[in-house]
Amino acid sequence: MKNKIEEIRKEKGIRQEDFAKLMGVSRQTISSLETGKYNPSIFLAYKIAKYFEMTIEEVFIFDEEM
């Protein structure tokens, strides 16, 4: 699953480490999410979208072919 986390996070001027603390996960988790190596739980996806004041669909791009 692709996402726009890095793009949105950078637009808001938030460092990975700070964002990770806000989300209650490690910086490595945020890095893995941003590179597409890790798919978040629905809870984490919701928490990220809510923090950015967006819908899950605006942050995460579901690719049916994957």
mmCIF file as Biopython writes it, N, C-alpha, C and O atoms, coordinates in Angstrom:
data_model
#
loop_
_atom_site.group_PDB
_atom_site.id
_atom_site.type_symbol
_atom_site.label_atom_id
_atom_site.label_alt_id
_atom_site.label_comp_id
_atom_site.label_asym_id
_atom_site.label_entity_id
_atom_site.label_seq_id
_atom_site.pdbx_PDB_ins_code
_atom_site.Cartn_x
_atom_site.Cartn_y
_atom_site.Cartn_z
_atom_site.occupancy
_atom_site.B_iso_or_equiv
_atom_site.auth_seq_id
_atom_site.auth_asym_id
_atom_site.pdbx_PDB_model_num
ATOM 1   N N  . MET A ? 1  ? 0.841  -1.165 0.000  1.0 0.0 1  A 1 
ATOM 2   C CA . MET A ? 1  ? 0.000  0.000  0.000  1.0 0.0 1  A 1 
ATOM 3   C C  . MET A ? 1  ? 0.898  1.243  0.000  1.0 0.0 1  A 1 
ATOM 4   O O  . MET A ? 1  ? 1.841  1.343  0.784  1.0 0.0 1  A 1 
ATOM 5   N N  . LYS A ? 2  ? 0.591  2.167  -0.876 1.0 0.0 2  A 1 
ATOM 6   C CA . LYS A ? 2  ? 1.344  3.403  -0.947 1.0 0.0 2  A 1 
ATOM 7   C C  . LYS A ? 2  ? 0.692  4.428  -0.031 1.0 0.0 2  A 1 
ATOM 8   O O  . LYS A ? 2  ? -0.463 4.278  0.367  1.0 0.0 2  A 1 
ATOM 9   N N  . ASN A ? 3  ? 1.450  5.474  0.298  1.0 0.0 3  A 1 
ATOM 10  C CA . ASN A ? 3  ? 0.890  6.516  1.145  1.0 0.0 3  A 1 
ATOM 11  C C  . ASN A ? 3  ? 1.588  7.841  0.889  1.0 0.0 3  A 1 
ATOM 12  O O  . ASN A ? 3  ? 2.611  7.908  0.208  1.0 0.0 3  A 1 
ATOM 13  N N  . LYS A ? 4  ? 1.008  8.892  1.453  1.0 0.0 4  A 1 
ATOM 14  C CA . LYS A ? 4  ? 1.538  10.243 1.304  1.0 0.0 4  A 1 
ATOM 15  C C  . LYS A ? 4  ? 2.079  10.776 2.631  1.0 0.0 4  A 1 
ATOM 16  O O  . LYS A ? 4  ? 2.196  11.989 2.808  1.0 0.0 4  A 1 
ATOM 17  N N  . ILE A ? 5  ? 2.406  9.893  3.552  1.0 0.0 5  A 1 
ATOM 18  C CA . ILE A ? 5  ? 2.825  10.322 4.883  1.0 0.0 5  A 1 
ATOM 19  C C  . ILE A ? 5  ? 4.035  11.254 4.819  1.0 0.0 5  A 1 
ATOM 20  O O  . ILE A ? 5  ? 4.022  12.336 5.406  1.0 0.0 5  A 1 
ATOM 21  N N  . GLU A ? 6  ? 5.071  10.835 4.111  1.0 0.0 6  A 1 
ATOM 22  C CA . GLU A ? 6  ? 6.290  11.650 4.053  1.0 0.0 6  A 1 
ATOM 23  C C  . GLU A ? 6  ? 6.007  13.028 3.469  1.0 0.0 6  A 1 
ATOM 24  O O  . GLU A ? 6  ? 6.452  14.041 4.009  1.0 0.0 6  A 1 
ATOM 25  N N  . GLU A ? 7  ? 5.280  13.062 2.384  1.0 0.0 7  A 1 
ATOM 26  C CA . GLU A ? 7  ? 4.940  14.319 1.724  1.0 0.0 7  A 1 
ATOM 27  C C  . GLU A ? 7  ? 4.172  15.257 2.664  1.0 0.0 7  A 1 
ATOM 28  O O  . GLU A ? 7  ? 4.505  16.436 2.785  1.0 0.0 7  A 1 
ATOM 29  N N  . ILE A ? 8  ? 3.154  14.723 3.319  1.0 0.0 8  A 1 
ATOM 30  C CA . ILE A ? 8  ? 2.327  15.530 4.217  1.0 0.0 8  A 1 
ATOM 31  C C  . ILE A ? 8  ? 3.128  15.960 5.443  1.0 0.0 8  A 1 
ATOM 32  O O  . ILE A ? 8  ? 3.045  17.108 5.880  1.0 0.0 8  A 1 
ATOM 33  N N  . ARG A ? 9  ? 3.894  15.035 5.985  1.0 0.0 9  A 1 
ATOM 34  C CA . ARG A ? 9  ? 4.696  15.327 7.180  1.0 0.0 9  A 1 
ATOM 35  C C  . ARG A ? 9  ? 5.677  16.457 6.898  1.0 0.0 9  A 1 
ATOM 36  O O  . ARG A ? 9  ? 5.822  17.375 7.705  1.0 0.0 9  A 1 
ATOM 37  N N  . LYS A ? 10 ? 6.351  16.388 5.750  1.0 0.0 10 A 1 
ATOM 38  C CA . LYS A ? 10 ? 7.326  17.424 5.385  1.0 0.0 10 A 1 
ATOM 39  C C  . LYS A ? 10 ? 6.645  18.766 5.131  1.0 0.0 10 A 1 
ATOM 40  O O  . LYS A ? 10 ? 7.178  19.813 5.498  1.0 0.0 10 A 1 
ATOM 41  N N  . GLU A ? 11 ? 5.472  18.737 4.507  1.0 0.0 11 A 1 
ATOM 42  C CA . GLU A ? 11 ? 4.720  19.974 4.277  1.0 0.0 11 A 1 
ATOM 43  C C  . GLU A ? 11 ? 4.410  20.677 5.596  1.0 0.0 11 A 1 
ATOM 44  O O  . GLU A ? 11 ? 4.400  21.905 5.672  1.0 0.0 11 A 1 
ATOM 45  N N  . LYS A ? 12 ? 4.159  19.878 6.633  1.0 0.0 12 A 1 
ATOM 46  C CA . LYS A ? 12 ? 3.814  20.420 7.943  1.0 0.0 12 A 1 
ATOM 47  C C  . LYS A ? 12 ? 5.054  20.695 8.797  1.0 0.0 12 A 1 
ATOM 48  O O  . LYS A ? 12 ? 4.944  21.184 9.921  1.0 0.0 12 A 1 
ATOM 49  N N  . GLY A ? 13 ? 6.236  20.376 8.252  1.0 0.0 13 A 1 
ATOM 50  C CA . GLY A ? 13 ? 7.479  20.663 8.956  1.0 0.0 13 A 1 
ATOM 51  C C  . GLY A ? 13 ? 7.717  19.799 10.188 1.0 0.0 13 A 1 
ATOM 52  O O  . GLY A ? 13 ? 8.297  20.259 11.172 1.0 0.0 13 A 1 
ATOM 53  N N  . ILE A ? 14 ? 7.271  18.554 10.135 1.0 0.0 14 A 1 
ATOM 54  C CA . ILE A ? 14 ? 7.417  17.646 11.276 1.0 0.0 14 A 1 
ATOM 55  C C  . ILE A ? 14 ? 8.508  16.619 10.974 1.0 0.0 14 A 1 
ATOM 56  O O  . ILE A ? 14 ? 8.489  15.970 9.928  1.0 0.0 14 A 1 
ATOM 57  N N  . ARG A ? 15 ? 9.452  16.478 11.894 1.0 0.0 15 A 1 
ATOM 58  C CA . ARG A ? 15 ? 10.517 15.479 11.727 1.0 0.0 15 A 1 
ATOM 59  C C  . ARG A ? 15 ? 9.951  14.077 11.985 1.0 0.0 15 A 1 
ATOM 60  O O  . ARG A ? 15 ? 8.975  13.916 12.717 1.0 0.0 15 A 1 
ATOM 61  N N  . GLN A ? 16 ? 10.578 13.072 11.374 1.0 0.0 16 A 1 
ATOM 62  C CA . GLN A ? 16 ? 10.147 11.684 11.573 1.0 0.0 16 A 1 
ATOM 63  C C  . GLN A ? 16 ? 10.104 11.330 13.053 1.0 0.0 16 A 1 
ATOM 64  O O  . GLN A ? 16 ? 9.137  10.735 13.529 1.0 0.0 16 A 1 
ATOM 65  N N  . GLU A ? 17 ? 11.144 11.694 13.769 1.0 0.0 17 A 1 
ATOM 66  C CA . GLU A ? 17 ? 11.231 11.349 15.186 1.0 0.0 17 A 1 
ATOM 67  C C  . GLU A ? 17 ? 10.081 11.967 15.987 1.0 0.0 17 A 1 
ATOM 68  O O  . GLU A ? 17 ? 9.478  11.304 16.831 1.0 0.0 17 A 1 
ATOM 69  N N  . ASP A ? 18 ? 9.789  13.216 15.720 1.0 0.0 18 A 1 
ATOM 70  C CA . ASP A ? 18 ? 8.694  13.890 16.425 1.0 0.0 18 A 1 
ATOM 71  C C  . ASP A ? 18 ? 7.340  13.286 16.062 1.0 0.0 18 A 1 
ATOM 72  O O  . ASP A ? 18 ? 6.480  13.101 16.923 1.0 0.0 18 A 1 
ATOM 73  N N  . PHE A ? 19 ? 7.164  12.983 14.785 1.0 0.0 19 A 1 
ATOM 74  C CA . PHE A ? 19 ? 5.907  12.378 14.345 1.0 0.0 19 A 1 
ATOM 75  C C  . PHE A ? 19 ? 5.725  10.999 14.971 1.0 0.0 19 A 1 
ATOM 76  O O  . PHE A ? 19 ? 4.623  10.635 15.382 1.0 0.0 19 A 1 
ATOM 77  N N  . ALA A ? 20 ? 6.808  10.240 15.039 1.0 0.0 20 A 1 
ATOM 78  C CA . ALA A ? 20 ? 6.748  8.911  15.653 1.0 0.0 20 A 1 
ATOM 79  C C  . ALA A ? 20 ? 6.287  9.006  17.108 1.0 0.0 20 A 1 
ATOM 80  O O  . ALA A ? 20 ? 5.452  8.219  17.553 1.0 0.0 20 A 1 
ATOM 81  N N  . LYS A ? 21 ? 6.835  9.972  17.842 1.0 0.0 21 A 1 
ATOM 82  C CA . LYS A ? 21 ? 6.431  10.151 19.242 1.0 0.0 21 A 1 
ATOM 83  C C  . LYS A ? 21 ? 4.948  10.499 19.346 1.0 0.0 21 A 1 
ATOM 84  O O  . LYS A ? 21 ? 4.239  9.984  20.210 1.0 0.0 21 A 1 
ATOM 85  N N  . LEU A ? 22 ? 4.492  11.372 18.462 1.0 0.0 22 A 1 
ATOM 86  C CA . LEU A ? 22 ? 3.077  11.754 18.460 1.0 0.0 22 A 1 
ATOM 87  C C  . LEU A ? 22 ? 2.166  10.560 18.182 1.0 0.0 22 A 1 
ATOM 88  O O  . LEU A ? 22 ? 1.065  10.470 18.725 1.0 0.0 22 A 1 
ATOM 89  N N  . MET A ? 23 ? 2.639  9.640  17.327 1.0 0.0 23 A 1 
ATOM 90  C CA . MET A ? 23 ? 1.843  8.472  16.957 1.0 0.0 23 A 1 
ATOM 91  C C  . MET A ? 23 ? 2.047  7.292  17.913 1.0 0.0 23 A 1 
ATOM 92  O O  . MET A ? 23 ? 1.324  6.299  17.834 1.0 0.0 23 A 1 
ATOM 93  N N  . GLY A ? 24 ? 3.020  7.395  18.805 1.0 0.0 24 A 1 
ATOM 94  C CA . GLY A ? 24 ? 3.271  6.320  19.764 1.0 0.0 24 A 1 
ATOM 95  C C  . GLY A ? 24 ? 3.969  5.119  19.154 1.0 0.0 24 A 1 
ATOM 96  O O  . GLY A ? 24 ? 3.774  3.986  19.594 1.0 0.0 24 A 1 
ATOM 97  N N  . VAL A ? 25 ? 4.794  5.376  18.129 1.0 0.0 25 A 1 
ATOM 98  C CA . VAL A ? 25 ? 5.547  4.305  17.473 1.0 0.0 25 A 1 
ATOM 99  C C  . VAL A ? 25 ? 7.011  4.737  17.363 1.0 0.0 25 A 1 
ATOM 100 O O  . VAL A ? 25 ? 7.356  5.863  17.722 1.0 0.0 25 A 1 
ATOM 101 N N  . SER A ? 26 ? 7.857  3.856  16.875 1.0 0.0 26 A 1 
ATOM 102 C CA . SER A ? 26 ? 9.271  4.187  16.710 1.0 0.0 26 A 1 
ATOM 103 C C  . SER A ? 26 ? 9.491  4.983  15.419 1.0 0.0 26 A 1 
ATOM 104 O O  . SER A ? 26 ? 8.654  4.966  14.517 1.0 0.0 26 A 1 
ATOM 105 N N  . ARG A ? 27 ? 10.631 5.680  15.347 1.0 0.0 27 A 1 
ATOM 106 C CA . ARG A ? 27 ? 10.992 6.382  14.128 1.0 0.0 27 A 1 
ATOM 107 C C  . ARG A ? 27 ? 11.144 5.392  12.981 1.0 0.0 27 A 1 
ATOM 108 O O  . ARG A ? 27 ? 10.823 5.704  11.834 1.0 0.0 27 A 1 
ATOM 109 N N  . GLN A ? 28 ? 11.640 4.187  13.301 1.0 0.0 28 A 1 
ATOM 110 C CA . GLN A ? 28 ? 11.812 3.153  12.277 1.0 0.0 28 A 1 
ATOM 111 C C  . GLN A ? 28 ? 10.462 2.743  11.678 1.0 0.0 28 A 1 
ATOM 112 O O  . GLN A ? 28 ? 10.371 2.440  10.488 1.0 0.0 28 A 1 
ATOM 113 N N  . THR A ? 29 ? 9.424  2.738  12.505 1.0 0.0 29 A 1 
ATOM 114 C CA . THR A ? 29 ? 8.085  2.411  11.993 1.0 0.0 29 A 1 
ATOM 115 C C  . THR A ? 29 ? 7.635  3.457  10.997 1.0 0.0 29 A 1 
ATOM 116 O O  . THR A ? 29 ? 7.107  3.121  9.937  1.0 0.0 29 A 1 
ATOM 117 N N  . ILE A ? 30 ? 7.840  4.733  11.329 1.0 0.0 30 A 1 
ATOM 118 C CA . ILE A ? 30 ? 7.458  5.807  10.402 1.0 0.0 30 A 1 
ATOM 119 C C  . ILE A ? 30 ? 8.266  5.701  9.118  1.0 0.0 30 A 1 
ATOM 120 O O  . ILE A ? 30 ? 7.724  5.858  8.024  1.0 0.0 30 A 1 
ATOM 121 N N  . SER A ? 31 ? 9.548  5.439  9.247  1.0 0.0 31 A 1 
ATOM 122 C CA . SER A ? 31 ? 10.399 5.275  8.064  1.0 0.0 31 A 1 
ATOM 123 C C  . SER A ? 31 ? 9.899  4.131  7.192  1.0 0.0 31 A 1 
ATOM 124 O O  . SER A ? 31 ? 9.811  4.267  5.971  1.0 0.0 31 A 1 
ATOM 125 N N  . SER A ? 32 ? 9.570  3.001  7.821  1.0 0.0 32 A 1 
ATOM 126 C CA . SER A ? 32 ? 9.067  1.839  7.067  1.0 0.0 32 A 1 
ATOM 127 C C  . SER A ? 32 ? 7.728  2.129  6.409  1.0 0.0 32 A 1 
ATOM 128 O O  . SER A ? 32 ? 7.471  1.668  5.297  1.0 0.0 32 A 1 
ATOM 129 N N  . LEU A ? 33 ? 6.874  2.887  7.084  1.0 0.0 33 A 1 
ATOM 130 C CA . LEU A ? 33 ? 5.595  3.276  6.488  1.0 0.0 33 A 1 
ATOM 131 C C  . LEU A ? 33 ? 5.836  4.145  5.251  1.0 0.0 33 A 1 
ATOM 132 O O  . LEU A ? 33 ? 5.235  3.929  4.199  1.0 0.0 33 A 1 
ATOM 133 N N  . GLU A ? 34 ? 6.719  5.119  5.395  1.0 0.0 34 A 1 
ATOM 134 C CA . GLU A ? 34 ? 6.966  6.059  4.302  1.0 0.0 34 A 1 
ATOM 135 C C  . GLU A ? 34 ? 7.581  5.389  3.077  1.0 0.0 34 A 1 
ATOM 136 O O  . GLU A ? 34 ? 7.331  5.815  1.950  1.0 0.0 34 A 1 
ATOM 137 N N  . THR A ? 35 ? 8.370  4.359  3.284  1.0 0.0 35 A 1 
ATOM 138 C CA . THR A ? 35 ? 8.991  3.664  2.153  1.0 0.0 35 A 1 
ATOM 139 C C  . THR A ? 35 ? 8.131  2.519  1.627  1.0 0.0 35 A 1 
ATOM 140 O O  . THR A ? 35 ? 8.508  1.855  0.662  1.0 0.0 35 A 1 
ATOM 141 N N  . GLY A ? 36 ? 6.987  2.286  2.249  1.0 0.0 36 A 1 
ATOM 142 C CA . GLY A ? 36 ? 6.086  1.234  1.792  1.0 0.0 36 A 1 
ATOM 143 C C  . GLY A ? 36 ? 6.479  -0.166 2.211  1.0 0.0 36 A 1 
ATOM 144 O O  . GLY A ? 36 ? 5.965  -1.145 1.670  1.0 0.0 36 A 1 
ATOM 145 N N  . LYS A ? 37 ? 7.394  -0.273 3.177  1.0 0.0 37 A 1 
ATOM 146 C CA . LYS A ? 37 ? 7.844  -1.584 3.638  1.0 0.0 37 A 1 
ATOM 147 C C  . LYS A ? 37 ? 6.964  -2.142 4.750  1.0 0.0 37 A 1 
ATOM 148 O O  . LYS A ? 37 ? 7.128  -3.290 5.164  1.0 0.0 37 A 1 
ATOM 149 N N  . TYR A ? 38 ? 6.033  -1.326 5.231  1.0 0.0 38 A 1 
ATOM 150 C CA . TYR A ? 38 ? 5.187  -1.720 6.358  1.0 0.0 38 A 1 
ATOM 151 C C  . TYR A ? 38 ? 3.800  -1.149 6.153  1.0 0.0 38 A 1 
ATOM 152 O O  . TYR A ? 38 ? 3.653  0.030  5.829  1.0 0.0 38 A 1 
ATOM 153 N N  . ASN A ? 39 ? 2.787  -1.968 6.337  1.0 0.0 39 A 1 
ATOM 154 C CA . ASN A ? 39 ? 1.405  -1.510 6.282  1.0 0.0 39 A 1 
ATOM 155 C C  . ASN A ? 39 ? 0.902  -1.343 7.712  1.0 0.0 39 A 1 
ATOM 156 O O  . ASN A ? 39 ? 1.044  -2.252 8.530  1.0 0.0 39 A 1 
ATOM 157 N N  . PRO A ? 40 ? 0.323  -0.199 8.015  1.0 0.0 40 A 1 
ATOM 158 C CA . PRO A ? 40 ? -0.107 0.056  9.385  1.0 0.0 40 A 1 
ATOM 159 C C  . PRO A ? 40 ? -1.367 -0.713 9.760  1.0 0.0 40 A 1 
ATOM 160 O O  . PRO A ? 40 ? -2.122 -1.162 8.898  1.0 0.0 40 A 1 
ATOM 161 N N  . SER A ? 41 ? -1.572 -0.851 11.048 1.0 0.0 41 A 1 
ATOM 162 C CA . SER A ? 41 ? -2.848 -1.378 11.527 1.0 0.0 41 A 1 
ATOM 163 C C  . SER A ? 41 ? -3.910 -0.340 11.186 1.0 0.0 41 A 1 
ATOM 164 O O  . SER A ? 41 ? -3.584 0.818  10.925 1.0 0.0 41 A 1 
ATOM 165 N N  . ILE A ? 42 ? -5.150 -0.737 11.186 1.0 0.0 42 A 1 
ATOM 166 C CA . ILE A ? 42 ? -6.226 0.214  10.893 1.0 0.0 42 A 1 
ATOM 167 C C  . ILE A ? 42 ? -6.246 1.312  11.957 1.0 0.0 42 A 1 
ATOM 168 O O  . ILE A ? 42 ? -6.566 2.462  11.657 1.0 0.0 42 A 1 
ATOM 169 N N  . PHE A ? 43 ? -5.908 0.962  13.192 1.0 0.0 43 A 1 
ATOM 170 C CA . PHE A ? 43 ? -5.862 1.936  14.271 1.0 0.0 43 A 1 
ATOM 171 C C  . PHE A ? 43 ? -4.802 3.004  13.987 1.0 0.0 43 A 1 
ATOM 172 O O  . PHE A ? 43 ? -5.076 4.197  14.123 1.0 0.0 43 A 1 
ATOM 173 N N  . LEU A ? 44 ? -3.598 2.586  13.596 1.0 0.0 44 A 1 
ATOM 174 C CA . LEU A ? 44 ? -2.526 3.532  13.308 1.0 0.0 44 A 1 
ATOM 175 C C  . LEU A ? 44 ? -2.856 4.364  12.069 1.0 0.0 44 A 1 
ATOM 176 O O  . LEU A ? 44 ? -2.594 5.566  12.049 1.0 0.0 44 A 1 
ATOM 177 N N  . ALA A ? 45 ? -3.420 3.748  11.050 1.0 0.0 45 A 1 
ATOM 178 C CA . ALA A ? 45 ? -3.804 4.485  9.837  1.0 0.0 45 A 1 
ATOM 179 C C  . ALA A ? 45 ? -4.824 5.569  10.186 1.0 0.0 45 A 1 
ATOM 180 O O  . ALA A ? 45 ? -4.733 6.694  9.696  1.0 0.0 45 A 1 
ATOM 181 N N  . TYR A ? 46 ? -5.782 5.231  11.024 1.0 0.0 46 A 1 
ATOM 182 C CA . TYR A ? 46 ? -6.801 6.196  11.448 1.0 0.0 46 A 1 
ATOM 183 C C  . TYR A ? 46 ? -6.155 7.330  12.254 1.0 0.0 46 A 1 
ATOM 184 O O  . TYR A ? 46 ? -6.472 8.502  12.053 1.0 0.0 46 A 1 
ATOM 185 N N  . LYS A ? 47 ? -5.258 6.972  13.156 1.0 0.0 47 A 1 
ATOM 186 C CA . LYS A ? 47 ? -4.590 7.960  14.007 1.0 0.0 47 A 1 
ATOM 187 C C  . LYS A ? 47 ? -3.771 8.942  13.167 1.0 0.0 47 A 1 
ATOM 188 O O  . LYS A ? 47 ? -3.782 10.146 13.426 1.0 0.0 47 A 1 
ATOM 189 N N  . ILE A ? 48 ? -3.063 8.426  12.161 1.0 0.0 48 A 1 
ATOM 190 C CA . ILE A ? 48 ? -2.273 9.271  11.267 1.0 0.0 48 A 1 
ATOM 191 C C  . ILE A ? 48 ? -3.181 10.208 10.477 1.0 0.0 48 A 1 
ATOM 192 O O  . ILE A ? 48 ? -2.930 11.411 10.409 1.0 0.0 48 A 1 
ATOM 193 N N  . ALA A ? 49 ? -4.228 9.659  9.885  1.0 0.0 49 A 1 
ATOM 194 C CA . ALA A ? 49 ? -5.152 10.470 9.089  1.0 0.0 49 A 1 
ATOM 195 C C  . ALA A ? 49 ? -5.815 11.541 9.957  1.0 0.0 49 A 1 
ATOM 196 O O  . ALA A ? 49 ? -5.947 12.692 9.540  1.0 0.0 49 A 1 
ATOM 197 N N  . LYS A ? 50 ? -6.223 11.162 11.145 1.0 0.0 50 A 1 
ATOM 198 C CA . LYS A ? 50 ? -6.874 12.110 12.048 1.0 0.0 50 A 1 
ATOM 199 C C  . LYS A ? 50 ? -5.908 13.231 12.424 1.0 0.0 50 A 1 
ATOM 200 O O  . LYS A ? 50 ? -6.306 14.395 12.473 1.0 0.0 50 A 1 
ATOM 201 N N  . TYR A ? 51 ? -4.651 12.898 12.689 1.0 0.0 51 A 1 
ATOM 202 C CA . TYR A ? 51 ? -3.657 13.910 13.046 1.0 0.0 51 A 1 
ATOM 203 C C  . TYR A ? 51 ? -3.497 14.927 11.907 1.0 0.0 51 A 1 
ATOM 204 O O  . TYR A ? 51 ? -3.389 16.128 12.156 1.0 0.0 51 A 1 
ATOM 205 N N  . PHE A ? 52 ? -3.482 14.450 10.678 1.0 0.0 52 A 1 
ATOM 206 C CA . PHE A ? 52 ? -3.335 15.323 9.521  1.0 0.0 52 A 1 
ATOM 207 C C  . PHE A ? 52 ? -4.661 15.984 9.117  1.0 0.0 52 A 1 
ATOM 208 O O  . PHE A ? 52 ? -4.702 16.760 8.163  1.0 0.0 52 A 1 
ATOM 209 N N  . GLU A ? 53 ? -5.730 15.679 9.835  1.0 0.0 53 A 1 
ATOM 210 C CA . GLU A ? 53 ? -7.067 16.185 9.529  1.0 0.0 53 A 1 
ATOM 211 C C  . GLU A ? 53 ? -7.491 15.816 8.111  1.0 0.0 53 A 1 
ATOM 212 O O  . GLU A ? 53 ? -7.998 16.640 7.350  1.0 0.0 53 A 1 
ATOM 213 N N  . MET A ? 54 ? -7.260 14.536 7.785  1.0 0.0 54 A 1 
ATOM 214 C CA . MET A ? 54 ? -7.587 14.002 6.469  1.0 0.0 54 A 1 
ATOM 215 C C  . MET A ? 54 ? -8.309 12.666 6.663  1.0 0.0 54 A 1 
ATOM 216 O O  . MET A ? 54 ? -8.383 12.145 7.776  1.0 0.0 54 A 1 
ATOM 217 N N  . THR A ? 55 ? -8.832 12.126 5.579  1.0 0.0 55 A 1 
ATOM 218 C CA . THR A ? 55 ? -9.409 10.789 5.635  1.0 0.0 55 A 1 
ATOM 219 C C  . THR A ? 55 ? -8.289 9.777  5.391  1.0 0.0 55 A 1 
ATOM 220 O O  . THR A ? 55 ? -7.226 10.125 4.877  1.0 0.0 55 A 1 
ATOM 221 N N  . ILE A ? 56 ? -8.537 8.546  5.758  1.0 0.0 56 A 1 
ATOM 222 C CA . ILE A ? 56 ? -7.562 7.484  5.507  1.0 0.0 56 A 1 
ATOM 223 C C  . ILE A ? 56 ? -7.280 7.391  4.006  1.0 0.0 56 A 1 
ATOM 224 O O  . ILE A ? 56 ? -6.137 7.182  3.599  1.0 0.0 56 A 1 
ATOM 225 N N  . GLU A ? 57 ? -8.309 7.544  3.194  1.0 0.0 57 A 1 
ATOM 226 C CA . GLU A ? 57 ? -8.149 7.449  1.742  1.0 0.0 57 A 1 
ATOM 227 C C  . GLU A ? 57 ? -7.305 8.581  1.164  1.0 0.0 57 A 1 
ATOM 228 O O  . GLU A ? 57 ? -6.697 8.419  0.106  1.0 0.0 57 A 1 
ATOM 229 N N  . GLU A ? 58 ? -7.261 9.716  1.840  1.0 0.0 58 A 1 
ATOM 230 C CA . GLU A ? 58 ? -6.432 10.827 1.369  1.0 0.0 58 A 1 
ATOM 231 C C  . GLU A ? 58 ? -4.952 10.609 1.686  1.0 0.0 58 A 1 
ATOM 232 O O  . GLU A ? 58 ? -4.081 11.152 1.006  1.0 0.0 58 A 1 
ATOM 233 N N  . VAL A ? 59 ? -4.674 9.820  2.713  1.0 0.0 59 A 1 
ATOM 234 C CA . VAL A ? 59 ? -3.294 9.565  3.136  1.0 0.0 59 A 1 
ATOM 235 C C  . VAL A ? 59 ? -2.757 8.278  2.531  1.0 0.0 59 A 1 
ATOM 236 O O  . VAL A ? 59 ? -1.597 8.219  2.123  1.0 0.0 59 A 1 
ATOM 237 N N  . PHE A ? 60 ? -3.592 7.252  2.471  1.0 0.0 60 A 1 
ATOM 238 C CA . PHE A ? 60 ? -3.167 5.932  2.005  1.0 0.0 60 A 1 
ATOM 239 C C  . PHE A ? 60 ? -3.804 5.602  0.668  1.0 0.0 60 A 1 
ATOM 240 O O  . PHE A ? 60 ? -5.002 5.806  0.471  1.0 0.0 60 A 1 
ATOM 241 N N  . ILE A ? 61 ? -2.992 5.090  -0.250 1.0 0.0 61 A 1 
ATOM 242 C CA . ILE A ? 61 ? -3.470 4.733  -1.584 1.0 0.0 61 A 1 
ATOM 243 C C  . ILE A ? 61 ? -3.499 3.214  -1.693 1.0 0.0 61 A 1 
ATOM 244 O O  . ILE A ? 61 ? -2.460 2.554  -1.697 1.0 0.0 61 A 1 
ATOM 245 N N  . PHE A ? 62 ? -4.695 2.685  -1.781 1.0 0.0 62 A 1 
ATOM 246 C CA . PHE A ? 62 ? -4.855 1.239  -1.872 1.0 0.0 62 A 1 
ATOM 247 C C  . PHE A ? 62 ? -4.730 0.805  -3.318 1.0 0.0 62 A 1 
ATOM 248 O O  . PHE A ? 62 ? -5.459 1.279  -4.189 1.0 0.0 62 A 1 
ATOM 249 N N  . ASP A ? 63 ? -3.796 -0.102 -3.565 1.0 0.0 63 A 1 
ATOM 250 C CA . ASP A ? 63 ? -3.574 -0.631 -4.919 1.0 0.0 63 A 1 
ATOM 251 C C  . ASP A ? 63 ? -4.122 -2.046 -4.963 1.0 0.0 63 A 1 
ATOM 252 O O  . ASP A ? 63 ? -3.536 -2.954 -4.374 1.0 0.0 63 A 1 
ATOM 253 N N  . GLU A ? 64 ? -5.229 -2.246 -5.647 1.0 0.0 64 A 1 
ATOM 254 C CA . GLU A ? 64 ? -5.891 -3.546 -5.692 1.0 0.0 64 A 1 
ATOM 255 C C  . GLU A ? 64 ? -5.024 -4.627 -6.359 1.0 0.0 64 A 1 
ATOM 256 O O  . GLU A ? 64 ? -5.250 -5.816 -6.135 1.0 0.0 64 A 1 
ATOM 257 N N  . GLU A ? 65 ? -4.053 -4.236 -7.159 1.0 0.0 65 A 1 
ATOM 258 C CA . GLU A ? 65 ? -3.224 -5.203 -7.869 1.0 0.0 65 A 1 
ATOM 259 C C  . GLU A ? 65 ? -2.105 -5.749 -7.016 1.0 0.0 65 A 1 
ATOM 260 O O  . GLU A ? 65 ? -1.405 -6.664 -7.449 1.0 0.0 65 A 1 
ATOM 261 N N  . MET A ? 66 ? -1.910 -5.230 -5.830 1.0 0.0 66 A 1 
ATOM 262 C CA . MET A ? 66 ? -0.820 -5.696 -4.965 1.0 0.0 66 A 1 
ATOM 263 C C  . MET A ? 66 ? -1.216 -6.944 -4.243 1.0 0.0 66 A 1 
ATOM 264 O O  . MET A ? 66 ? -0.427 -7.485 -3.468 1.0 0.0 66 A 1 
#
